[in-house]
């Protein structure tokens, strides 16, 4: 699917290239090594090129194709398995027609854009895309007739006629042009129009045109009437009739003999146009090939030939007539195009060859992925497994979904395609979803929701870690803590908690109080987070003047070793207002514990080398704090002993 690409300024025959594949694109650059000559230190082309694998996903109009077809695809996967027989077949045909209507809508919009384009290069590009979409719809329509409708002999030809009429539609413009003129019979394209109508089997309209010729030309009125009667009486299998194929064949044989008798009797000898039309209706190959310019292509020639020579053709015989029609139409003057090979494979009922040829010829995986999925639901691909552990349907869906993940918004559609690939879909989704750039928090939340819905635990943790790190870099500590808790990342939660504590020490207050106040069980994720939550609770108790509870909590934070040693001085300083309260808050035992903590802290200080002025100033402040704490602790101890002694005495 990746075509060869010329990179401007790079001569790969002289320079070695290096490349690296991404999920939907490839980075290519020139190295500083020559293949034959002495190495240069500087590359001749110091540029990195990005080669995209699926450029169609960046087309604004084709994005509508991808979006609309996604809904059809998901709906198809949800068709109940209980639906069998005619109801299931009818539903699958309806799905196929829905896909074709989406292709057609995109094709018409692309055509309008091509007409409106002012830049000739853009116009050519859009016109080329219209041709590709038209070919896609042509192939899909034929596959619908042969593989999904599975039309039997008789109705098969009616479906093929509709197929040709739908895709050779220039005649409608010509018809409007001729009928809109003052004298249609004298219009330069009058006989061209009548011939095309007969070639397409639109005999009622052809008769109406002949009636205009009869009205204006008395000399040919009789011949026009006879040919018109032959057109009117041509046996056709109408839908819903009880007529058998045998009856149709007998009637058609009699009608064919009558046409041949008129031709041999020279009924139309005086009018070359009418005689040519009679020969076409007899299925004369030479007469048909004379109209190659009006037939446009070999498959139109095939259907016209079948209409007037083999109206009850069986599906199994189609490929014989298709091959001979292709050979006769090309006449050895040219080789079959890729589209011809695809249509021929369809007429041969070789589904796998159709898919293979389409994969090679078309520029993206959309067509083959959706067509293969539909055919798989028709139970036509059950026996075809690939050697690397997946089946054809899944392989093509995985390729298509991978292409969608290269786009900044279409990746969301790709998720559903991966979901419906039972073998390798989940693994592929895990690999691709990790590579989605989380450019905004809104996008990250979308990705996260998708992962959580599918119990993709590792991916959830990874995304939350990434978001937590981004939040830390942007100094959004509340968001960082929230993401680290969601990721259940104890180490990162500890890091963010330390940042909260450091900020508190610098500013004297906490940010994101709502988050810290409502940590709940999440605070058990790490010791530091537990400390942060409990320390905030201490401040809340102090603010509510519940001093005894606040003191007990403060002491437990220190004695349980949950508080980081570097924060002990802050905790002891927080104890000062409680020690200075009129009523005794700390008991004698609690005061001894605080003293022990203070001594442990002061005795364990490292001895610095040559002190600078700042360190001396900091040491003075620290010494003052220690002296104040010792004094307050001593006073509180004395008060506590007196209080406890008096209580015991009473």
N, C-alpha and C positions, 0 to 999 in steps of 0.2 A: 504493500500500500504506500510505502515511502518511495517516491520517484527520485531519480538522480537529480542532483541540484548543483548548478555551477555557482561557485563562490567568486565574486569579482575580486580581481587583484591577487588571486592565489593560483600558483602553477603547481599542481600536485605531482606533476611528473619530475619536478626538480626538488621540491621541498616535501619533507615529511609532515603529515597532518596529525593532530591529536584531537580526540573527541571524547565526549562524555554524555551518555544517555541520561535524560531525565524522564519523569513519568509521561510527558507528552511532547518533549522536544529534545534536541541535541545541541550541545555546545561544540563548535568547531573552531580551531585556531591553528595557525601555522607555527611549527616549532623552529628552533634556530639550527636544526641539523639538515645538512644537504644529504641527498641520497648517494651522490657520487663524488661531488667536489668537496673541498675542505670546508669544515663547519664555519659558519659565520656567527658572530656574537649577537647580532641583532636580526630578528625575523624581517623578511621583506614586506610582510603584511601584518603589522602588529595590531590586529583587530580580532575580537572574538565575535563569531557569527552565531546567531540562534536559528536553528532550522526546526520549524514546527512540523509535527507529524500529521496532525489533523487541522489544516488551516480552515476547513469549512465551518468549524465551530465558531469562528470569529465573524462569519457572515450574518448580518442583522436579519436578513430574510430567512436564511436557512435555520436560524435559531428558532423561528416560529415552527418550522418543520419538526425540529427536535422536541420542542415543548408540547406541541399538539399530539405528536405520535406517542409521547411518553404516557399520556392519559389513556390512549387506546391500548398500549402495551400492558399497563397495569390492570386495566379492565379485563383484558384477555386472560391474564394469569388467574383471575378470580372466577372464571367461568366454572360453574359447578361440574364436577366429574360425572354426576348422575345424568347430565344431559347427553343423550345418545341419539343415534339415528338421525332422522330428518331435522329435529329441533337443534341438535348440535351442529349439523352441517349448515343450516340456515344462519345460525349465529356466527359461525366462522366466516361464511360468505359476507355477512354484514360487517364484520371486523375488517375483512379485506377491502371492502368498498370504502370504509372509513379511512383506512390508510391511503387509498388512492385519491380520495377527495382532498386530503391534506397535501399530498404531492401536487395535485392539480392547482390548489389555491396558491401554493408557493410559486408554482410555475407562472401563473397568471400575474402575480404581483411582481415577480422578477422581470416578466416581459414588459410591464408598464414602466418599471424602473429603467430598463434598457432603452425604451423609446424616449424617456424623459432625460436621459443622461446627455450632458453637453460635451463631455470628453469622449472622443471616439474610442480611445483605449478602454475606458470604463464600459462604454456601450457594448463593445465586442466581448468584454469579459462577462457581462450580464447575459448577453445573447448566447454565449457558450454554455453558461450555467442553465439557461432555459432549455437548450438542446439536451443537456444531460438529464434534467428533470423529466423532460418529455420521454426520453429513452427509458428512464426508470419506470415511469407510469405504463409505458408500452409493454415492458417485460413483465411487470407485476400483473397487469390485466390479463396477459396470456397465461401466466401461471395460475391465476385465479380460475380461468376457464378450464384449464387442463387438469390441475391438481386439486383444486378446492371444490369447484362446481362439479367436476368430473362429469361433464356433459356427455351423454351418449350420442350415437349416430342420429342425425336429424336435428335435434336441438343444438348439437355441436356447431353446425354450420351457421345457425342463426346467431350464436354467440360470437363466432369469428367475424361475421358480417358487421355486427355492432362494434367489435374491436377495431376493424379497419375504418369504419365510418367515424369513430371517435378520434382516431389519430391521423386521418387524412381529411382535415376539415376545411381546406381551402375552397372546396366546392360551395360551401354555404355563402361565402363572400361573393363568389362568382354568380351564384344563383340570384342573390339580392341585386347585384350589378345589372344583370341581364333583364330581370323583371322590372327593375326601376327605370329602364330606358323607355323612350317613346314608342319604339317598335321593336320588341324583343326578338322577333323573327329575323330582323335585319342586323341585329347586333353581331359584331365580328366574332364573338365567342359563343354564339348560339349553339352550333353543332359540337363545339368542344364541351359545353355544359351538358348537353344531352348524352354525349358519349361517356362522360365521367359518371353521370347518374346511372347509366346502364352498367358500367363497370363496378359500381358500388351496390348494385342490386336494388337501387331506389327506383323501381319501375313505375310506380304510381306517379311520381313527379316527372319522370321521363315522358309518360303518356300525356300529361298535361302540357308539356312543352311541345310535343308532336301535334297536339290539337291546335296550337297556335300556328304551326306550319301549315296544317291542313286548311285552316280558315283563310290564310292569306295566299295560298298557292293551290288553285283548283287542280292543276295538273298532277300534283303529288298527294292530293287529298285521299284518294283511294288507297295508295300505298301506306300512307300514315295511319289510316284506319285499320288496315290489315295488321301492320306491325304493332299498333296499339292493342289490338285484340289478342295478339300473341303474348304481349307483355301482361295483359290482364288475366289471361288464362294459365299463365305459368304456374304449375303446382308448387306450393310452398307449405311446409309443415308449420301450421299455426300453433302457438302455445295453448295448451288446454284442450286440444281436439283429441278425439278417440281414433283418429286415422292411424293405421299401422304403416310401418316403413315399406312393407310389400305393396300396399295400396298406393303409396306415394310414388314408389319406383315405377309401377305400371302406368300411372297417370303421367308421370314425367316422361316416360319413354314415348307414349303417344304424342305428347306435346312436342317433344324433340323431333319426332318424325315429321310432324306437321311443319315445323320451322324449316327442316331440311327440304321438304317438298316444295315449299314456297321459294327457297333459294335456287333449287335446281330448275324450277319452272321459270325462273327469271322474273319473278314478281317485282323485285326491287332493282332490276338491271338498269333502269333509267335514272336511278338515284344512288350514286356511290355512297352517300352518307347513310342512307337507310340500309343498303346492302351490307355495309360494314357493321352496322348495329346488329343485323340478323346473324352475321357470322360470329360476332361476339357472343350472342345468345346461344349459339350452337357450341360454344366452347372451343372454337377453332384457335389452335395455338398460334398459328401465323398471324391471324387477325388480332389476337391479344398482344402479341409481341410488337405489332405495328404501333400499339398505343403505349409503348414503354414510357414515353415522356409524361403521359397522363396518369399512368399507374404509379409512378414515382419510385416504387421499391418492389422487391421480389415477393414480399409477403402479401402485398396488395394483389399482385399477379396470382399468387397461390390461391387466395380466397375467391377471387373472381373465377379462376379456372375451376375450382371445386364447385362453385355455385352453378355453373353452366355445363359441367361435365360429370361431377360426382357429388350430387347434393346430399346423398345419404352416406357420405364417407364415415368410416369407423375410426375411433381414436387410434387404434393400433396401426392403421394404414397411413396416418398423417405424415409420418417422417419420410415415407417414399415420395409422396407428392411434394413435400417441402423441399427435399433434396433436388428433385428433378426441376422444380420451379426455380430454385436458386441457380442451378446450372444453366437453365434456358435463359433466364433473365440476364445473368452476367455474361453469358456467351463466351467465356474465356477471356474477355477483355479486361477484367479486373479481378482482384482477389477479395474474398469476403472480409468485411469489417468486423471488429469485435462484437458489435450489436448483432450482426448476422449469425455469428457463431453461438451467441447466447440464445437467440430465438430458435436456431436449429437444434440446440441441445434440449430446449423445452419441447419442441415438436417430437423429439426422440424420447421424451419422458425420462430424460437423464437429469434428475434433480440436482445431484451432486455436481455435475458438470456445469449446470446453470449457475450454481452458487460459486463455484471455482472461477468461472469466466467473469462473473460480476465482481468478484473480489479483486481480480486483476485489473479490470477495465475502469471501475468507478473510483472516485477520489476519496471516499470515506466509507466507514463500515456501517452506516445507518441502514442502507438498503438491504444488504445481505443479512445483517443481524435480525431485523424485523421480519423479513420474508422467511428466513430459516426458522425463527421462533413460531411463526404462524403455521408453516408446513409441519413443524414438529407437533403442534397441537392437532394437526390432521392425521397424526400417527404415520407420517410418511418417512421419518428419519430415525425410527427407533433402533434400527440395526446398525447404524453407522457411528461407531466409536473411534476416536482418534487414539493414536498410540501412546500419547502422554497423559492418559488418565481422565480426559474429559471427552464430552461428545461435541459434535459440530456446532449444535445450537449454543452450548455454553461457551465454547471457544470464541465464537463470533460476538456474543453478547459481552464477554469480558473485554474483548478488543474495543468494542464500541464504547463501553462504559469508561475504559481507560482514557479514551480520547476526550470524553466529556469532562473528566477530572483535570484536563489541562486548561479548562476555561474557568474564569473567576466566579461565574455564577451557575453555569450548566452542570457543575459537579454534583449539585443536589439531585439532578435527574439520574445521574450515574449510580447513586446509592441504591435506588430501587432495582436497577438492572443487576447489580451485584447481589441483591437480596434474592433474586429469583434464579441464581446459579447455585444449585445445591452442592456441587462438588468443591469448587474453588472460589466461590463468590465471597465468602466471609474472609478468607485469607487475603484475597485481592483487595477487598474493602479496607481491611486493617492496614495494608501496606500503603494504599493510596491516601487514606484519610490522614495519615501521619504527615504527609507531604503538603497538605493544604496550608498555604500561608495564612496565618491568623492575623490579618491586617487590622481588623477592628474587633472590639469586644463582642459586638452584635454577631459577627460571623463566627467568632469562637463559640458563642453560646449555641448557635445552630449546630456546629460540628459536635459540640459536647452533648447536645440533646440526642443527636443521631446515635452517638456512641452509647449513651446511657440506655436508650431504647433497645439496643442490641446486646446489652450486658458486655460491652467491650471494655473490661476493667482497666487493662494496661493502657489503652488509648486515652481513657478518661483521665487517668493519673498523669499521663504525659502532657496532655493539653492543659490540665490544671497547673502543672509545674511551670509550663511555658508562660502561662498568664500570670502566675504568681511572680515569676522573675521579671516580667515586663513591668508589673505594678511596683515592685521594689525599685527598679531603675527609675521609675517616674515618681518615686517617693510617695506612692499611694499605699501606705502600710495596711490600712483596713482591708482594701481589696486584696492585697498580697496575702494577708492572713486568712481571709475567706477562701481564696483559691487553694492555699496550702492545706487547709483543713479538708476541703473537698477532695483534694488529691490524696489525703491520708498520708502526707509526707511529714514524718516527725522531724527530720533533720531541718527541712526548710521552715517548718512551723517554729522550731527553736530559734532559727536565724531571725525570723521576722519578730518573734517575741523579744529577742535581745534588742532589736532596733526600736521597738516600742519603749522598752525600759530605758534605753539610752536617750531617746527623745524626752522621756519624762524627767530624766536627770537634768537635761539641758534646759527644758522649758518649764518644768514644775507642774505640768498637767498632761493628761492623756488625750490623744486624738481618738476618734471613732469609738466613743464611749458605748454607743448602742450595741456595736458588735461585741465588745469585750464583756459588757454586762449580760449578754445573752449567749455566751459560749455553750453553756449547758454541759452535756457529756463530752462535747468535742474537746474540752480543755484537758481531757485525759490523754490526748494524742501524744503529748511530750511533757516532760517535767517542767520545762521552761514555760510552756503554755499554761500549764496548771498553776505555776507560780504567778504568771501574769494575771490570770483570772482571779486567783485568791487575793493577790495584792490589791487589785481593783476593788474586790469585795471589802477589804480592810478600809479603804478610803470611803466606801459607801457607808459602812458601819460607823466610822468616825463622823461622817457628815450627819448621820442620823442621831449622833450623841449617844450611841450604844458603846460606851467606852470600854466596859468590861469585856464584851464580845470582841471588840476590835483588838484589845490587848492580847487576849488569848490567841486570836488568829495570827497576830504579828509574831508572837513568841513561837507558835507551832511552825511557822514558815522558816524560822531560823533553826530551831532544834531538830526539825525533820530533815535537814540538809537539802530541802527542795529549792531554797533560795540560792542563787549563785553567790559565791563568796565575795565577789566584787561588789555585790549589792548590799552586803551586810551593814556597811556604814550608813547607807541611806535608810535602811530599816531601823537601825539604832537611833538615827536622827529623828525618824518619824515617831519613835517612842518617847522623845523628850517632852512633847506637850502632854502626854498621858502621865508621865512621871511628875509633872509640875501641877497636876490637877489638885484641887483642895481635898477631894476625897482620895483615899488610897485605891488605885486601880490595880497595880501589880502586887501580888502577894510577896512575902519574903522569899519563898521558894522560886517564884517567877523572876524576882529581882536577881537572885543568885545566878539563875540561868542567863539572864541578860549580861551580868558581869562576866560570866565565863566566856560568853560569845565575844564580848569586847576585848578581853585579854587574849583570846585565841586570835582575834583579828590583828591586834597591835603587835603581838609577839611574832606573828608569822610574816611581817612586812619584809620585803627584800631590802638589802642595804645597797644604796646607789653609790656610784663612783663619785667623781668630782661634781658636786651639785651646781646647777646654774641658778640664775636669779628667780626664774619662774618656778623651778622645783622647790627652792627655799620658801617662796611665798605659799605654794600649795601645801608644803609641809607645816608651815605655821598655822594655816587654816585648819589642817587636819589635827594638829596638836591641840588647838583651841577646842575643836569639837570633842576630842577625846576627854579633855579636862572637864568640859561642861557635862559630858555624859557621866563621867565618874562621880562628879559632885551630885548630880541629880539622882544617880543610882544609890549613892550613899545616903542621901536624905530620905529617898523613898524606902530604903531598907530599914532605916531607923523608925520611920512612921509605921511601916508594915509590922515590924516586931512589936512596937508599942500597942498597935491596934489588935494584933493577934493575941498578945499577952493579956491585954485587958479583957478580951472576949473569953479567954480561958479562965481568968480569975473570977469573972462573973458567973 
